[in-house]
Amino acid sequence: HIQANLEDDLVKEALKTGVDLRQYSKQVEAELQRIEQASIKDIKESQNIALLHNQITACDSILERMEGMLSGFQSDLSSISSEIQTLQHQSVSMNVRLKNRQAVRSHLSQLVDELVVPGVMITILESPVTEQEFLEQLHELNTKINFAKELSFRETLACSDIQDIVDRLKLKAVSKIREFILQKIYSFRKPMTNYQIPQNTLLKYFFYQFLLANERTVAKEIRDEYVDTMSKIYYSYFKSYSGRLLKVQYEEVADKDDLMGVEDTAKKFFSKPSLKSRNTIFTLGQRGAILSPAELEGPILVPHTAQRGDSRYPYETLFRSQHYALLDNSCREYLFLCDFFMVTGNSALDLFNCIMGKTLSMFMLQKSMSTYVSDCYDSIAIFLCIHIILRFRAITAKRTIPALDYWDAVLELLWPRFELILEMNIQSIRNTDPQKLGVLDTRPHYITRRYAEFSSAIVSINQTFPNERTNTLLGQLQVEVENFVLKMAAEFPSRRDQLIFLINNYDMLLSVLMERAADDSKEVESFQQLLLARTQEFIEEILSPPFGGMIAFVKEAEALMEKGQLDRLKNEERITQLVRGFSSTWKQSVESMSQDVMRSFTNFKNGTSIIQGALTQLIQYYHGFHKVLNQPTFRSLAVRSELINLHHLMVEVKKHKPNF
């Protein structure tokens, strides 16, 4: 069949390719031989093929057995995986149970620790309240009481097991603390007791806090007892202290005759025999030192010590001591109340007022202060008291003590009196009659000195806490003093004496004011201008007698030079007289003028300044005289050669300048 097919294919191929049939037959023959040989080779390998078949069959059986074994392994592994998952679930569950048990154990151990009352707590029954062991166990007891209260709200049954023991310990602790605190409070009542020491002792412990948390009735009892005791102690102390201070006050006080414009007679204040270290009513002196920080917050006066030393003090010193004692004690008391009784805000203010209210009312109503203020004419004392209060108020604010609102009430008492005294002084100067003030004298007037001392005192005090009303009244007082000085000057018959009086008074006013007030104050600037104007006028006045002719000629010539009419002054005889008169007399005139000036002015420095100003003005006039005679109109005059050289004149004039 294969051969037939091949033949057909070859025939077809031969027909298609056009190959010769004979050639085609040879090819078929060759192919048949090849196939024959292949078939013979296959028959020889048949045994090997059968052997191979057997081997393959054996391998199939082996592989089948291995497949069975692997299937068994797979089923075993799946069962192991499920067991591992089961173990994992069991492990997680055991871990959660362990954590829960640990948490419960922690809470239960804390609960047990808080509930158990240790035997060492018996110390509360046996030890004094100030012992460290008592304090430690009191803290522990307080913790257990608070814990038991907390558990009772949760209805924990275990707290009932310890409640009875805790209550008995609490009652014993409250009893011992109550007795201790009341003893301390009662010790305040002993005479000469420094109650700040037991107060500091009470602040060391938390006793009141314990009472307030556990026995409010006892806490209220202690608080009421403290308020009642301290209220009486402060009232008694300050009432006694104020009374004893009055015994060391100066016996001499200013009255209505001690006003600035009152004439200085034997009856008046400045002629009174003063006590030792007594300052006058218008002079600040050392009284202003009371406002320095060292004096202001210094130790208070001890009256019986001052009495033994026969010491006396001005009112402002007693006032400072009294009110600093009030300030210091009030601040300490307020802080103690806040710390010990644990109050703040309005509660602290109410408690403070319960203790200090009676004392503060006594201060406001005490007859000594109101009587002194209403009868006082010492405006510096009143002004110092005002500024003491202003500074104490600032100290109170700095210490953040809001309880002491007493200062404003005192200021309302002092300010009107100070303004009234100042107005009375202004009126007294306004009403002064110069003709009733004794003999005229060109030296500084005592009323002017009073004003200078008083004004410098008020200005220096007023710098720290400026007050516009005070400045206004000082301005009015200054105007009246200026008018008074002018009225007094008008009593002198000659203008020269008037100017000397004015310059002496203005110079004295400036000297006193500049010692205490600032150089740029309104008072200093005003009197500097007045002094400068009067000094310039006086220089013209003293130059006029010896050199008036030359001065008049220079002024007249300068005026005519501006108009171009200088020829009208061409008077050779007059000019010759002026030139020769100056050359012959100027040295004597300058010497006489210098001596006269130095005799006229009480302040040598001021006199020296006036002489220097006069000599400088003289040189300027003589320089002007030179310039006039150098004009073409006068160049032909022979007397020009007799003029003193200007540089030579300046050298000679310097020799006459006094040195002071």
DRENVEX-949396 format. One record per residue (C-alpha): x, y, z; residue in three letters. Coordinates in steps of 0.05 Angstrom, whole numbers, plus 5000, padded with zeros to 4 digits. Example, Ala and Ser with C-alpha at 12.3 -4.5 7.8 and 13.67 -1.06 7.14 Angstrom:
BEGIN
524649105156ALA/527349795143SER/
***
This chain:
BEGIN
500050005000HIS/505650465016ILE/509050284952GLN/502650404912ALA/501951084944ASN/509151254930LEU/508351034859GLU/502351474850ASP/505952054880ASP/511951944837LEU/507651884775VAL/504152524792LYS/510652844807GLU/513552594744ALA/507852834704LEU/508353524738LYS/515753584731THR/516353244665GLY/521752754689VAL/523152154648ASP/519251534669LEU/525551124670ARG/528951574717GLN/522851584760TYR/522950824764SER/530150824790LYS/528351304845GLN/522550874867VAL/527150284869GLU/532050634913ALA/526850884961GLU/524050174968LEU/530849914987GLN/531750455040ARG/525050295071ILE/526549565071GLU/533049665108GLN/529450085160ALA/524249555172SER/529649025181ILE/533049485235LYS/526449575272ASP/525348825277ILE/532248755309LYS/530549285364GLU/523848985384SER/526648645446GLN/529449295471ASN/522749635459ILE/519249085499ALA/524249165556LEU/523149915555LEU/515749805559HIS/516549375620ASN/520949895654GLN/515850435640ILE/510450015671THR/514649905734ALA/515950645739CYS/508450785734ASP/507150335794SER/512650665835ILE/510051355819LEU/503051135838GLU/505550895906ARG/509251565917MET/502951935899GLU/499251565953GLY/504751716004MET/504652465987LEU/497052485993SER/497852196063GLY/503152726080PHE/498453276056GLN/492753036099SER/497452996159ASP/500053706148LEU/492953986144SER/491353676211SER/497753976242ILE/495954676216SER/489054636249SER/492354426314GLU/497255016311ILE/491455506300GLN/488055206360THR/494355296402LEU/494856026379GLN/487756176400HIS/489055846467GLN/495456266477SER/491856926462VAL/486356746510SER/491356566565MET/495157236554ASN/488657636562VAL/486857266625ARG/493857396653LEU/493458146639LYS/486558186671ASN/489057816732ARG/495158276738GLN/490758896732ALA/485958636784VAL/491858456829ARG/494659176822SER/487959496840HIS/486659006896LEU/493659096926SER/492759856924GLN/485859786954LEU/488559337009VAL/494459807022ASP/489860407028GLU/484860037072LEU/489759717120VAL/491060137182VAL/498259987202PRO/500259927275GLY/505060517271VAL/499060977265MET/498260907340ILE/503261487341THR/497361957331ILE/494861767401LEU/501561807436GLU/506162327403SER/505563097410PRO/502663437350VAL/509263787333THR/513263137327GLU/515262917258GLN/512262217269GLU/505462517286PHE/505562957224LEU/507362367179GLU/501961927207GLN/496962507204LEU/498362567130HIS/497361807124GLU/490861847164LEU/488362407121ASN/489661997059THR/485861397088LYS/479961827108ILE/479462107038ASN/480161417008PHE/474761137054ALA/470061697033LYS/471361536961GLU/469960796971LEU/463660947010SER/460861306950PHE/462260676909ARG/458860246963GLU/465159836974THR/463759347030LEU/471059297052ALA/471160027077CYS/466359847133SER/471759407163ASP/476360007177ILE/471260577185GLN/470860517260ASP/478460527270ILE/479361107223VAL/473861517257ASP/476961417326ARG/483761617301LEU/480762227267LYS/477162447331LEU/483562387371LYS/487562767319ALA/482263317315VAL/482163377391SER/489763447397LYS/490163937339ILE/484564367367ARG/487864397435GLU/494664577404PHE/491865147359ILE/487565437414LEU/493565457461GLN/497465837408LYS/491766327399ILE/491066427474TYR/498466567478SER/497367187435PHE/493567497492ARG/499467517539LYS/502468217548PRO/508768377508MET/507867757465THR/510767767395ASN/504867417362TYR/508467347296GLN/512666787325ILE/506766327341PRO/503666527275GLN/509766287239ASN/509465637280THR/502265517258LEU/504165617185LEU/509065027188LYS/503464517194TYR/497264347154PHE/492964277217PHE/487464767195TYR/487064427127GLN/485963767162PHE/480564057207LEU/477064407149LEU/476863757110ALA/474763297168ASN/471463717223GLU/468564377199ARG/465464537266THR/472164537301VAL/475264927243ALA/469865457250LYS/470965487325GLU/478465607315ILE/477266127262ARG/472266507304ASP/476866477364GLU/482666737323TYR/478567307294VAL/476067517362ASP/482967487394THR/486767847339MET/481468377331SER/482068557404LYS/489668517404ILE/490568977344TYR/485469477370TYR/488669497439SER/495769537412TYR/494570107363PHE/490270487412LYS/495670447464SER/501270577414TYR/497871197385SER/496771477454GLY/503971377475ARG/506571687411LEU/503072347428LEU/507372407490LYS/513772487448VAL/510873007400GLN/513673717399TYR/509874147448GLU/510474757403GLU/505874727343VAL/504375247289ALA/498075657299ASP/494276177258LYS/499576707272ASP/504776287237ASP/502876457166LEU/507876667113MET/505677397109GLY/505277527184VAL/510278047208GLU/516377777246ASP/515478027317THR/517477737384ALA/510777397389LYS/511277027324LYS/513776347306PHE/520776497281PHE/522776837345SER/520176287391LYS/525575907428PRO/525875247391SER/526674557421LEU/532874167403LYS/532973967329SER/526574347316ARG/525774597244ASN/521875217227THR/514975177198ILE/517175387127PHE/523775007123THR/524374287102LEU/531374167130GLY/532273447150GLN/524773327154ARG/524673097081GLY/529172507098ALA/522972157125ILE/520872017053LEU/527371647036SER/526570887032PRO/531170777091ALA/526971237136GLU/520171077106LEU/520770327119GLU/525370387179GLY/523870137249PRO/518070467284ILE/518970927343LEU/518870617412VAL/515471147455PRO/518070947524HIS/525170937497THR/524271637468ALA/521371887534GLN/527271627572ARG/531871997525GLY/527472627530ASP/526972607454SER/521472987416ARG/519272897344TYR/515173287293PRO/508273037277TYR/510072737210GLU/515172267244THR/509872017292LEU/504971957234PHE/509971547194ARG/511471087252SER/504170977268GLN/502070837197HIS/508070407180TYR/506269967239ALA/499269927211LEU/501869767141LEU/506869237164ASP/501968887211ASN/496368907160SER/500568617105CYS/503168067150ARG/496167907176GLU/493167877106TYR/498467397081LEU/497666967144PHE/490166927134LEU/490966717061CYS/496166187078ASP/493365907143PHE/485865947131PHE/486665807056MET/482266387033VAL/482866826971THR/479167396938GLY/472967666973ASN/473367127027SER/480267377046ALA/477968097046LEU/471967937090ASP/476267557140LEU/481368117141PHE/476068637154ASN/473268227211CYS/480068267245ILE/482568967225MET/475969327214GLY/475369567285LYS/482569807286THR/481870177220LEU/475570517244SER/479270727307MET/484771037263PHE/479671447224MET/475871657285LEU/481571777332GLN/481272467361LYS/488672597360SER/489472577284MET/483072947268SER/484473477321THR/491573577297TYR/489573637225VAL/483874117238SER/488274567281ASP/494674497241CYS/497975077205TYR/504374707188ASP/503174577114SER/509874207105ILE/507973707160ALA/501273587126ILE/504573517058PHE/509673027085LEU/503972617115CYS/500472617047ILE/506672357012HIS/507871847067ILE/500971567053ILE/502071586977LEU/508471176985ARG/505170697034PHE/499570596984ARG/504770436930ALA/508169936977ILE/501569596991THR/500269526916ALA/507369266905LYS/506268736958ARG/499668556923THR/495568666986ILE/488668886964PRO/485668907033ALA/488169577059LEU/483670107027ASP/484670567087TYR/489671037052TRP/484471397009ASP/480471587070ALA/486671897103VAL/488272287039LEU/481172557038GLU/482572827107LEU/489473127092LEU/488773427022TRP/483373947039PRO/487174187100ARG/493674257061PHE/490174657007GLU/486775097059LEU/493375257094ILE/496575427027LEU/490775877009GLU/491376217078MET/498776347065ASN/497176636997ILE/491977087028GLN/496677297084SER/501977527034ILE/496677886992ARG/494378267054ASN/501378447078THR/502379197090ASP/509779377075PRO/509479967123GLN/508079497182LYS/514179057170LEU/519279477206GLY/525479857182VAL/526979827108LEU/533079417089ASP/535979237021THR/537878547046ARG/533277947030PRO/526678007066HIS/524677467116TYR/517977367081ILE/521677247016THR/526176747051ARG/520076407081ARG/517176327011TYR/523776086982ALA/524675547036GLU/517375347032PHE/516875326956SER/523274926948SER/520774437002ALA/513974326968ILE/516974286898VAL/522273766919SER/517073346955ILE/511973396898ASN/516773126845GLN/515472396860THR/507872426860PHE/506173076822PRO/499573406839ASN/496673916792GLU/492574266846ARG/498974356887THR/502574656827ASN/496875136815THR/496875376887LEU/504475456885LEU/503675876822GLY/498776326858GLN/503476376918LEU/509276566871GLN/505177126839VAL/503477406907GLU/510777376930VAL/513077726866GLU/507878276879ASN/510078316952PHE/517378406932VAL/515378966883LEU/511079296937LYS/516879276986MET/521679546934ALA/516980126921ALA/517980356993GLU/525280546978PHE/526081266955PRO/531681146903SER/531380696843ARG/538380436860ARG/536080186928ASP/529879886897GLN/534179496848LEU/538879256903ILE/532979006943PHE/529978656883LEU/536578326862ILE/538178096933ASN/531277786941ASN/531177456872TYR/538177196882ASP/536476906950MET/530176586921LEU/534076266865LEU/539576016912SER/534575666958VAL/530275396901LEU/536175106863MET/538574726924GLU/532374286923ARG/528274406861ALA/530274206790ALA/533974736750ASP/528574726696ASP/522674816744SER/517775386730LYS/519575756793GLU/527075746778VAL/526075976706GLU/521476546727SER/526176826780PHE/532176756734GLN/528777206683GLN/526977706737LEU/533977706765LEU/537177796697LEU/532678386679ALA/533778746745ARG/541278606744THR/541978916675GLN/537979526698GLU/542379586760PHE/548779566718ILE/546180146677GLU/544380496742GLU/551380446773ILE/554980626708LEU/550881246700SER/553881706754PRO/561281646734PRO/560381496660PHE/553481756644GLY/555882306597GLY/559881826554MET/554281316554ILE/549081846534ALA/553682096478PHE/554681386450VAL/547281226451LYS/545581896419GLU/551081806367ALA/548781106348GLU/541681356339ALA/543981936295LEU/548681486254MET/542681076233GLU/539281706209LYS/545681986177GLY/545582606221GLN/551982506260LEU/554283216244ASP/549383476296ARG/553983196351LEU/560283536327LYS/561683916391ASN/569183906403GLU/568784196473GLU/563883656496ARG/567883096465ILE/574383346494THR/571283376563GLN/568682666556LEU/575282376532VAL/579582726585ARG/574482606640GLY/574281856627PHE/581881806623SER/582882156688SER/577381846731THR/575681156705TRP/580280776752LYS/577681116815GLN/570581046790SER/571280306777VAL/574480196845GLU/569080586880SER/563680236841MET/566479546858SER/566779696932GLN/559779976931ASP/556979366896VAL/560378886944MET/557479257003ARG/550579266973SER/549578516960PHE/549477977012THR/551577436963ASN/558877576945PHE/558377126885LYS/552477526859ASN/556178176874GLY/562277926835THR/557877746777SER/554778436776ILE/561578776778ILE/563978346720GLN/557678506681GLY/558579256696ALA/565879246673LEU/564078856611THR/558579366595GLN/563379936608LEU/568379656557ILE/562779576507GLN/560780306516TYR/567980536510TYR/568780106448HIS/562580446420GLY/565681116438PHE/571880926398HIS/567580736338LYS/563881396339VAL/570281806342LEU/573081406284ASN/567481656240GLN/569582176186PRO/565882716224THR/570582676283PHE/577182456252ARG/579883156251SER/579283236326LEU/585983276361ALA/583282976426VAL/582682296392ARG/589982186407SER/588382196481GLU/583581596477LEU/585780996518ILE/587680396477ASN/581879906481LEU/586379296493HIS/590179676547HIS/583579856580LEU/581379126580MET/587878916614VAL/587179456667GLU/579779306679VAL/581478566693LYS/585778796751LYS/579579086784HIS/575378456780LYS/574478196851PRO/576077476866ASN/570977116910PHE/
***
